[in-house]
Amino acid sequence: MDFSTQPVLQVNQATIFQGIDPILTNVNFSVEQHEFVFLIGRTGSGKSSLLKTLYADLELRSGSAEVAGFNLEKIKIKEIPFLRRKIGIIFQDFQLFNDRSVAENLAFVMRATGWTDKSKINERMAEVLLLVGLNNASSKMPHQLSGGEQQRVVIARALLNEPSILLADEPTGNLDPDVADGIFKLFQEINKKGTAILMATHNYDLLRKYPYRVLKCENGELQDSQTHDVSYGSTY
């Protein structure tokens, strides 16, 4: 992992689109290598569209952004898989292959991102599963796991290529509070090892409990708690 002094993510004067409509304008923020940042806002306020733009699922049509050394204004389609090797993406709905074991799910991602040596694939899979507390789950199928365990597999999958930043879209949204708390603590452990995290969440309790920096999507703008008095409540 490259622990340089440059931000791992930098966005300047960007407009974020949802379909043909701009949903966020004049977006400016950066995330440092070590940071943990919450992203909040009502449903439809632009959180997911912003994250999708950052991992190049949506095109950056206006402004500039650099993520993990990749310029999103100029990125070519063939370069997007290389960008996604440098970042980890975590979804609320897991997106695991239900007809494949945990190990097969992880191996699929590794082969798709350039791993070829079987022994190294197995070694890295064992490392990430141990990190997320699932070292005995490699042969299990997703349906044999609880929701919290499935989310841990998703986190393991996101860590396979030692990303410099994790982009997490409501990673605890479908989990019971106690399970969600365990998942959040896992994110904190990952962050303490130097991986930046940008986490979209509706979990107001997390924001009250952990005084991390907050970015808020509201009324077509992105407010930053470093420069604004960002309010939030349980309805978010």
MIBA-917592 format. One record per atom (N, C-alpha, C): atom name; residue number from 1; x, y, z. Coordinates in steps of 0.05 Angstrom, whole numbers, plus 5000, padded with zeros to 4 digits. Layout:
   atome   num      X      Y      Z
      CA   NUM      X      Y      Z
...
***
This chain:
   atome   num      X      Y      Z
       N     1   5017   4976   5000
      CA     1   5000   5000   5000
       C     1   5018   5025   5000
       N     2   5010   5045   4985
      CA     2   5026   5069   4983
       C     2   5016   5090   5003
       N     3   5031   5095   5024
      CA     3   5023   5114   5044
       C     3   5037   5141   5038
       N     4   5030   5154   5016
      CA     4   5041   5179   5009
       C     4   5026   5201   5024
       N     5   5036   5226   5021
      CA     5   5023   5249   5035
       C     5   5000   5260   5018
       N     6   4996   5250   4994
      CA     6   4974   5260   4977
       C     6   4948   5248   4987
       N     7   4926   5263   4984
      CA     7   4900   5251   4991
       C     7   4895   5227   4973
       N     8   4881   5208   4983
      CA     8   4875   5184   4967
       C     8   4851   5190   4948
       N     9   4836   5211   4955
      CA     9   4813   5219   4940
       C     9   4811   5249   4940
       N    10   4807   5261   4916
      CA    10   4805   5290   4914
       C    10   4785   5297   4893
       N    11   4765   5313   4900
      CA    11   4744   5321   4882
       C    11   4743   5352   4881
       N    12   4742   5363   4857
      CA    12   4742   5392   4854
       C    12   4720   5401   4834
       N    13   4703   5419   4843
      CA    13   4684   5433   4825
       C    13   4667   5412   4809
       N    14   4661   5390   4821
      CA    14   4647   5368   4806
       C    14   4617   5372   4807
       N    15   4604   5363   4786
      CA    15   4575   5360   4786
       C    15   4569   5330   4784
       N    16   4552   5320   4802
      CA    16   4545   5292   4802
       C    16   4517   5289   4791
       N    17   4514   5270   4772
      CA    17   4489   5267   4758
       C    17   4475   5241   4767
       N    18   4449   5242   4767
      CA    18   4432   5219   4770
       C    18   4415   5217   4745
       N    19   4423   5199   4727
      CA    19   4411   5199   4700
       C    19   4420   5223   4685
       N    20   4401   5238   4674
      CA    20   4408   5262   4659
       C    20   4408   5287   4677
       N    21   4399   5284   4702
      CA    21   4396   5307   4719
       C    21   4419   5310   4739
       N    22   4429   5335   4742
      CA    22   4449   5339   4763
       C    22   4436   5337   4790
       N    23   4449   5323   4808
      CA    23   4437   5320   4835
       C    23   4455   5333   4856
       N    24   4481   5336   4851
      CA    24   4499   5351   4868
       C    24   4516   5369   4851
       N    25   4519   5394   4858
      CA    25   4535   5413   4843
       C    25   4557   5425   4861
       N    26   4578   5434   4848
      CA    26   4601   5447   4862
       C    26   4611   5429   4885
       N    27   4616   5404   4879
      CA    27   4626   5385   4899
       C    27   4656   5388   4902
       N    28   4665   5393   4926
      CA    28   4694   5396   4932
       C    28   4700   5383   4958
       N    29   4717   5363   4958
      CA    29   4726   5350   4983
       C    29   4750   5332   4976
       N    30   4764   5325   4997
      CA    30   4786   5305   4994
       C    30   4785   5287   5019
       N    31   4797   5263   5016
      CA    31   4799   5244   5038
       C    31   4828   5236   5039
       N    32   4839   5239   5063
      CA    32   4868   5232   5067
       C    32   4870   5202   5071
       N    33   4895   5192   5069
      CA    33   4900   5164   5071
       C    33   4889   5151   5096
       N    34   4891   5165   5118
      CA    34   4884   5152   5144
       C    34   4855   5158   5153
       N    35   4840   5174   5137
      CA    35   4815   5184   5147
       C    35   4792   5164   5147
       N    36   4773   5169   5165
      CA    36   4747   5155   5166
       C    36   4726   5177   5163
       N    37   4710   5176   5142
      CA    37   4691   5197   5136
       C    37   4663   5185   5132
       N    38   4643   5197   5145
      CA    38   4615   5189   5141
       C    38   4604   5206   5118
       N    39   4586   5193   5102
      CA    39   4571   5207   5081
       C    39   4542   5203   5087
       N    40   4527   5225   5092
      CA    40   4499   5223   5100
       C    40   4481   5239   5081
       N    41   4455   5236   5084
      CA    41   4436   5251   5069
       C    41   4411   5234   5065
       N    42   4389   5247   5059
      CA    42   4364   5232   5055
       C    42   4365   5215   5031
       N    43   4348   5195   5029
      CA    43   4346   5178   5006
       C    43   4341   5196   4981
       N    44   4357   5191   4960
      CA    44   4354   5207   4936
       C    44   4370   5233   4936
       N    45   4386   5238   4957
      CA    45   4401   5263   4958
       C    45   4427   5263   4943
       N    46   4435   5239   4933
      CA    46   4459   5238   4917
       C    46   4482   5221   4928
       N    47   4478   5209   4951
      CA    47   4500   5193   4964
       C    47   4510   5171   4946
       N    48   4492   5154   4937
      CA    48   4500   5131   4920
       C    48   4510   5140   4894
       N    49   4499   5161   4882
      CA    49   4509   5171   4857
       C    49   4537   5182   4860
       N    50   4543   5195   4882
      CA    50   4570   5204   4887
       C    50   4589   5180   4889
       N    51   4582   5160   4905
      CA    51   4600   5137   4907
       C    51   4604   5123   4880
       N    52   4582   5120   4865
      CA    52   4584   5107   4839
       C    52   4602   5123   4820
       N    53   4602   5149   4822
      CA    53   4620   5166   4806
       C    53   4649   5161   4815
       N    54   4653   5158   4841
      CA    54   4681   5155   4851
       C    54   4693   5128   4842
       N    55   4676   5107   4839
      CA    55   4687   5082   4829
       C    55   4681   5077   4799
       N    56   4674   5099   4785
      CA    56   4672   5100   4756
       C    56   4649   5082   4745
       N    57   4629   5078   4761
      CA    57   4605   5065   4751
       C    57   4587   5086   4737
       N    58   4589   5111   4746
      CA    58   4577   5133   4732
       C    58   4599   5152   4722
       N    59   4594   5164   4699
      CA    59   4614   5181   4687
       C    59   4616   5208   4701
       N    60   4641   5218   4705
      CA    60   4644   5245   4716
       C    60   4643   5264   4692
       N    61   4621   5279   4690
      CA    61   4617   5295   4666
       C    61   4626   5324   4669
       N    62   4630   5333   4694
      CA    62   4637   5360   4699
       C    62   4654   5362   4724
       N    63   4676   5378   4722
      CA    63   4694   5380   4745
       C    63   4716   5360   4744
       N    64   4731   5357   4765
      CA    64   4754   5338   4766
       C    64   4753   5322   4791
       N    65   4765   5298   4788
      CA    65   4767   5280   4812
       C    65   4790   5261   4807
       N    66   4805   5255   4828
      CA    66   4826   5235   4827
       C    66   4822   5216   4850
       N    67   4821   5190   4844
      CA    67   4817   5170   4864
       C    67   4840   5149   4861
       N    68   4855   5145   4883
      CA    68   4876   5126   4883
       C    68   4895   5129   4859
       N    69   4900   5154   4852
      CA    69   4919   5159   4830
       C    69   4907   5160   4802
       N    70   4881   5154   4800
      CA    70   4867   5154   4774
       C    70   4851   5179   4770
       N    71   4855   5192   4747
      CA    71   4840   5216   4739
       C    71   4813   5208   4727
       N    72   4791   5214   4741
      CA    72   4765   5204   4732
       C    72   4754   5219   4708
       N    73   4765   5243   4703
      CA    73   4756   5257   4678
       C    73   4766   5244   4653
       N    74   4790   5232   4656
      CA    74   4803   5222   4632
       C    74   4804   5191   4631
       N    75   4793   5178   4651
      CA    75   4795   5149   4653
       C    75   4782   5135   4629
       N    76   4795   5115   4618
      CA    76   4784   5100   4596
       C    76   4771   5075   4607
       N    77   4752   5064   4592
      CA    77   4737   5041   4601
       C    77   4755   5018   4609
       N    78   4776   5014   4593
      CA    78   4795   4992   4598
       C    78   4812   4996   4623
       N    79   4812   5021   4633
      CA    79   4827   5027   4657
       C    79   4811   5024   4683
       N    80   4785   5022   4680
      CA    80   4767   5021   4704
       C    80   4773   4996   4722
       N    81   4778   4972   4710
      CA    81   4786   4950   4728
       C    81   4811   4955   4744
       N    82   4830   4971   4733
      CA    82   4854   4977   4748
       C    82   4848   4996   4771
       N    83   4830   5015   4766
      CA    83   4821   5033   4788
       C    83   4809   5016   4810
       N    84   4792   4997   4803
      CA    84   4778   4981   4823
       C    84   4796   4961   4838
       N    85   4820   4957   4828
      CA    85   4840   4942   4844
       C    85   4851   4958   4866
       N    86   4850   4985   4863
      CA    86   4862   5003   4883
       C    86   4842   5012   4904
       N    87   4816   5006   4899
      CA    87   4796   5014   4919
       C    87   4779   4989   4926
       N    88   4767   4990   4949
      CA    88   4749   4969   4957
       C    88   4721   4980   4957
       N    89   4702   4965   4945
      CA    89   4674   4974   4944
       C    89   4657   4954   4959
       N    90   4640   4965   4977
      CA    90   4624   4948   4995
       C    90   4595   4958   4992
       N    91   4577   4939   4985
      CA    91   4549   4945   4980
       C    91   4532   4935   5003
       N    92   4508   4947   5005
      CA    92   4489   4939   5026
       C    92   4478   4911   5021
       N    93   4475   4904   4995
      CA    93   4461   4879   4988
       C    93   4480   4856   4981
       N    94   4505   4858   4991
      CA    94   4525   4837   4990
       C    94   4536   4831   4962
       N    95   4517   4825   4942
      CA    95   4525   4818   4915
       C    95   4545   4795   4914
       N    96   4539   4774   4929
      CA    96   4555   4749   4928
       C    96   4542   4730   4908
       N    97   4558   4712   4896
      CA    97   4547   4691   4879
       C    97   4536   4669   4898
       N    98   4510   4665   4897
      CA    98   4498   4646   4916
       C    98   4503   4617   4909
       N    99   4512   4612   4884
      CA    99   4518   4584   4876
       C    99   4547   4577   4879
       N   100   4562   4595   4892
      CA   100   4591   4589   4896
       C   100   4598   4593   4926
       N   101   4618   4578   4934
      CA   101   4627   4579   4962
       C   101   4640   4606   4967
       N   102   4646   4612   4992
      CA   102   4660   4636   5000
       C   102   4687   4637   4985
       N   103   4702   4615   4985
      CA   103   4728   4615   4972
       C   103   4725   4620   4942
       N   104   4704   4608   4930
      CA   104   4700   4612   4901
       C   104   4692   4641   4895
       N   105   4676   4653   4913
      CA   105   4670   4682   4909
       C   105   4695   4699   4909
       N   106   4712   4694   4928
      CA   106   4737   4710   4931
       C   106   4756   4704   4907
       N   107   4759   4679   4900
      CA   107   4777   4672   4878
       C   107   4768   4684   4852
       N   108   4742   4686   4848
      CA   108   4731   4698   4823
       C   108   4741   4727   4821
       N   109   4739   4742   4842
      CA   109   4748   4770   4842
       C   109   4778   4772   4838
       N   110   4793   4754   4850
      CA   110   4822   4755   4848
       C   110   4831   4749   4819
       N   111   4819   4729   4807
      CA   111   4826   4723   4779
       C   111   4818   4746   4761
       N   112   4795   4758   4767
      CA   112   4786   4781   4750
       C   112   4804   4805   4753
       N   113   4819   4806   4775
      CA   113   4836   4829   4779
       C   113   4866   4822   4776
       N   114   4871   4800   4762
      CA   114   4898   4795   4754
       C   114   4914   4774   4769
       N   115   4903   4762   4790
      CA   115   4917   4741   4805
       C   115   4918   4715   4788
       N   116   4940   4702   4787
      CA   116   4943   4678   4771
       C   116   4954   4654   4787
       N   117   4971   4660   4807
      CA   117   4985   4639   4822
       C   117   4966   4628   4843
       N   118   4958   4602   4840
      CA   118   4938   4590   4858
       C   118   4947   4591   4887
       N   119   4972   4586   4892
      CA   119   4981   4586   4920
       C   119   4979   4614   4933
       N   120   4985   4634   4917
      CA   120   4983   4662   4927
       C   120   4954   4670   4931
       N   121   4937   4660   4913
      CA   121   4908   4665   4916
       C   121   4898   4653   4942
       N   122   4905   4628   4947
      CA   122   4896   4615   4972
       C   122   4908   4628   4997
       N   123   4933   4637   4994
      CA   123   4945   4650   5017
       C   123   4932   4676   5024
       N   124   4926   4692   5003
      CA   124   4913   4718   5008
       C   124   4884   4715   5018
       N   125   4870   4695   5007
      CA   125   4843   4690   5016
       C   125   4843   4683   5046
       N   126   4862   4666   5054
      CA   126   4864   4659   5082
       C   126   4869   4683   5100
       N   127   4886   4701   5090
      CA   127   4893   4725   5105
       C   127   4868   4743   5109
       N   128   4853   4748   5088
      CA   128   4830   4767   5091
       C   128   4808   4754   5107
       N   129   4804   4728   5104
      CA   129   4783   4715   5120
       C   129   4790   4714   5149
       N   130   4815   4711   5156
      CA   130   4824   4713   5183
       C   130   4820   4741   5194
       N   131   4825   4761   5178
      CA   131   4823   4789   5186
       C   131   4794   4795   5194
       N   132   4775   4784   5179
      CA   132   4746   4790   5184
       C   132   4733   4770   5202
       N   133   4749   4751   5213
      CA   133   4739   4732   5233
       C   133   4723   4709   5221
       N   134   4730   4702   5196
      CA   134   4716   4680   5182
       C   134   4735   4659   5172
       N   135   4756   4653   5187
      CA   135   4777   4635   5177
       C   135   4767   4607   5173
       N   136   4743   4599   5184
      CA   136   4733   4572   5180
       C   136   4709   4571   5160
       N   137   4706   4593   5145
      CA   137   4682   4595   5128
       C   137   4687   4591   5099
       N   138   4711   4585   5091
      CA   138   4718   4586   5062
       C   138   4701   4566   5045
       N   139   4694   4543   5057
      CA   139   4679   4523   5041
       C   139   4649   4526   5043
       N   140   4640   4545   5059
      CA   140   4611   4549   5063
       C   140   4599   4564   5039
       N   141   4573   4559   5035
      CA   141   4558   4574   5015
       C   141   4545   4599   5028
       N   142   4540   4620   5013
      CA   142   4529   4644   5025
       C   142   4504   4639   5041
       N   143   4486   4621   5032
      CA   143   4461   4617   5046
       C   143   4465   4603   5073
       N   144   4489   4592   5077
      CA   144   4496   4580   5103
       C   144   4506   4600   5124
       N   145   4509   4625   5115
      CA   145   4520   4646   5132
       C   145   4498   4665   5141
       N   146   4501   4677   5164
      CA   146   4483   4698   5173
       C   146   4488   4723   5157
       N   147   4470   4743   5160
      CA   147   4474   4768   5146
       C   147   4500   4782   5153
       N   148   4506   4782   5179
      CA   148   4531   4794   5187
       C   148   4556   4779   5176
       N   149   4554   4753   5175
      CA   149   4576   4737   5164
       C   149   4579   4743   5134
       N   150   4557   4745   5120
      CA   150   4558   4752   5091
       C   150   4571   4779   5087
       N   151   4564   4798   5104
      CA   151   4576   4825   5101
       C   151   4606   4823   5107
       N   152   4615   4806   5125
      CA   152   4643   4802   5130
       C   152   4657   4791   5106
       N   153   4644   4773   5091
      CA   153   4655   4762   5066
       C   153   4658   4785   5046
       N   154   4638   4802   5044
      CA   154   4640   4825   5026
       C   154   4663   4843   5033
       N   155   4668   4848   5059
      CA   155   4690   4864   5068
       C   155   4716   4850   5061
       N   156   4718   4824   5066
      CA   156   4742   4808   5058
       C   156   4747   4811   5028
       N   157   4726   4809   5012
      CA   157   4729   4812   4983
       C   157   4740   4839   4976
       N   158   4731   4860   4990
      CA   158   4740   4887   4984
       C   158   4769   4892   4992
       N   159   4779   4875   5010
      CA   159   4807   4879   5020
       C   159   4827   4862   5005
       N   160   4818   4845   4986
      CA   160   4836   4827   4973
       C   160   4861   4840   4960
       N   161   4857   4863   4948
      CA   161   4878   4876   4934
       C   161   4891   4899   4949
       N   162   4888   4898   4976
      CA   162   4900   4918   4994
       C   162   4894   4946   4984
       N   163   4868   4954   4984
      CA   163   4860   4980   4973
       C   163   4870   5003   4991
       N   164   4873   5026   4979
      CA   164   4880   5050   4994
       C   164   4856   5063   5006
       N   165   4832   5057   4995
      CA   165   4808   5068   5006
       C   165   4785   5048   5003
       N   166   4767   5047   5022
      CA   166   4742   5031   5020
       C   166   4719   5051   5016
       N   167   4702   5046   4996
      CA   167   4678   5061   4991
       C   167   4655   5042   4999
       N   168   4641   5049   5020
      CA   168   4620   5032   5031
       C   168   4593   5045   5030
       N   169   4574   5032   5017
      CA   169   4547   5044   5013
       C   169   4527   5029   5032
       N   170   4521   5042   5054
      CA   170   4503   5031   5074
       C   170   4510   5002   5082
       N   171   4535   4998   5091
      CA   171   4544   4970   5096
       C   171   4530   4957   5119
       N   172   4518   4972   5137
      CA   172   4504   4960   5160
       C   172   4474   4963   5158
       N   173   4464   4972   5135
      CA   173   4436   4979   5132
       C   173   4417   4956   5135
       N   174   4425   4932   5128
      CA   174   4407   4909   5129
       C   174   4413   4891   5153
       N   175   4428   4901   5172
      CA   175   4436   4884   5195
       C   175   4424   4893   5221
       N   176   4420   4874   5239
      CA   176   4410   4880   5266
       C   176   4431   4898   5280
       N   177   4421   4915   5299
      CA   177   4439   4934   5312
       C   177   4465   4922   5324
       N   178   4462   4899   5338
      CA   178   4486   4887   5350
       C   178   4505   4877   5329
       N   179   4495   4865   5307
      CA   179   4512   4856   5286
       C   179   4525   4879   5271
       N   180   4509   4900   5267
      CA   180   4519   4924   5254
       C   180   4542   4937   5270
       N   181   4540   4936   5296
      CA   181   4561   4947   5313
       C   181   4587   4931   5309
       N   182   4585   4905   5308
      CA   182   4609   4889   5303
       C   182   4621   4894   5276
       N   183   4605   4898   5256
      CA   183   4615   4904   5229
       C   183   4629   4932   5229
       N   184   4617   4951   5243
      CA   184   4629   4977   5244
       C   184   4656   4976   5258
       N   185   4658   4961   5280
      CA   185   4684   4958   5294
       C   185   4705   4946   5275
       N   186   4696   4928   5257
      CA   186   4715   4917   5238
       C   186   4725   4939   5219
       N   187   4707   4956   5210
      CA   187   4716   4979   5194
       C   187   4736   4996   5208
       N   188   4731   5000   5234
      CA   188   4750   5016   5250
       C   188   4778   5003   5251
       N   189   4778   4977   5254
      CA   189   4804   4962   5255
       C   189   4819   4965   5229
       N   190   4804   4963   5207
      CA   190   4816   4966   5180
       C   190   4827   4994   5177
       N   191   4811   5014   5186
      CA   191   4820   5042   5184
       C   191   4845   5047   5200
       N   192   4847   5035   5224
      CA   192   4871   5039   5241
       C   192   4896   5029   5228
       N   193   4893   5010   5209
      CA   193   4917   4999   5195
       C   193   4924   5016   5171
       N   194   4910   5038   5167
      CA   194   4918   5058   5147
       C   194   4900   5060   5122
       N   195   4879   5044   5120
      CA   195   4861   5046   5097
       C   195   4840   5067   5102
       N   196   4838   5086   5084
      CA   196   4817   5107   5086
       C   196   4790   5094   5082
       N   197   4769   5106   5094
      CA   197   4742   5095   5091
       C   197   4723   5119   5087
       N   198   4706   5116   5066
      CA   198   4684   5135   5061
       C   198   4659   5118   5062
       N   199   4643   5122   5083
      CA   199   4620   5105   5089
       C   199   4594   5120   5088
       N   200   4577   5113   5069
      CA   200   4549   5124   5069
       C   200   4533   5109   5089
       N   201   4518   5124   5105
      CA   201   4502   5111   5126
       C   201   4477   5128   5133
       N   202   4456   5114   5142
      CA   202   4433   5126   5154
       C   202   4433   5123   5184
       N   203   4454   5110   5195
      CA   203   4454   5103   5223
       C   203   4462   5126   5240
       N   204   4442   5140   5250
      CA   204   4446   5164   5266
       C   204   4462   5158   5292
       N   205   4458   5134   5303
      CA   205   4472   5127   5328
       C   205   4503   5126   5323
       N   206   4511   5117   5300
      CA   206   4540   5116   5294
       C   206   4551   5144   5294
       N   207   4537   5163   5282
      CA   207   4546   5190   5280
       C   207   4548   5203   5307
       N   208   4530   5196   5325
      CA   208   4531   5207   5352
       C   208   4554   5195   5368
       N   209   4558   5169   5364
      CA   209   4577   5154   5380
       C   209   4606   5159   5372
       N   210   4610   5163   5345
      CA   210   4638   5165   5335
       C   210   4641   5192   5321
       N   211   4657   5210   5332
      CA   211   4659   5237   5322
       C   211   4677   5240   5297
       N   212   4672   5223   5277
      CA   212   4687   5226   5252
       C   212   4676   5249   5235
       N   213   4692   5257   5216
      CA   213   4683   5278   5197
       C   213   4658   5269   5182
       N   214   4641   5287   5176
      CA   214   4615   5281   5163
       C   214   4613   5298   5137
       N   215   4606   5285   5115
      CA   215   4597   5298   5091
       C   215   4568   5294   5088
       N   216   4553   5315   5082
      CA   216   4524   5313   5080
       C   216   4513   5323   5053
       N   217   4498   5306   5040
      CA   217   4485   5313   5015
       C   217   4458   5326   5022
       N   218   4454   5351   5015
      CA   218   4429   5364   5021
       C   218   4424   5387   5002
       N   219   4400   5388   4990
      CA   219   4392   5410   4972
       C   219   4412   5414   4950
       N   220   4422   5392   4938
      CA   220   4440   5394   4915
       C   220   4468   5402   4922
       N   221   4475   5403   4948
      CA   221   4502   5410   4956
       C   221   4514   5389   4974
       N   222   4541   5389   4975
      CA   222   4555   5371   4994
       C   222   4568   5388   5015
       N   223   4557   5386   5040
      CA   223   4568   5401   5062
       C   223   4588   5384   5077
       N   224   4609   5398   5087
      CA   224   4631   5384   5100
       C   224   4633   5394   5129
       N   225   4633   5376   5148
      CA   225   4633   5384   5176
       C   225   4659   5398   5184
       N   226   4680   5397   5166
      CA   226   4704   5412   5172
       C   226   4700   5442   5167
       N   227   4680   5449   5150
      CA   227   4676   5477   5143
       C   227   4648   5486   5148
       N   228   4629   5468   5153
      CA   228   4601   5475   5158
       C   228   4592   5463   5185
       N   229   4572   5475   5196
      CA   229   4558   5463   5219
       C   229   4538   5443   5207
       N   230   4546   5418   5205
      CA   230   4529   5398   5192
       C   230   4510   5386   5213
       N   231   4484   5389   5207
      CA   231   4464   5378   5226
       C   231   4455   5351   5215
       N   232   4447   5334   5233
      CA   232   4437   5308   5225
       C   232   4418   5297   5246
       N   233   4400   5280   5238
      CA   233   4381   5269   5257
       C   233   4373   5241   5249
       N   234   4356   5229   5264
      CA   234   4349   5201   5260
       C   234   4334   5196   5234
       N   235   4323   5217   5222
      CA   235   4309   5214   5197
       C   235   4328   5212   5173
       N   236   4353   5214   5177
      CA   236   4372   5212   5156
       C   236   4384   5184   5154
***
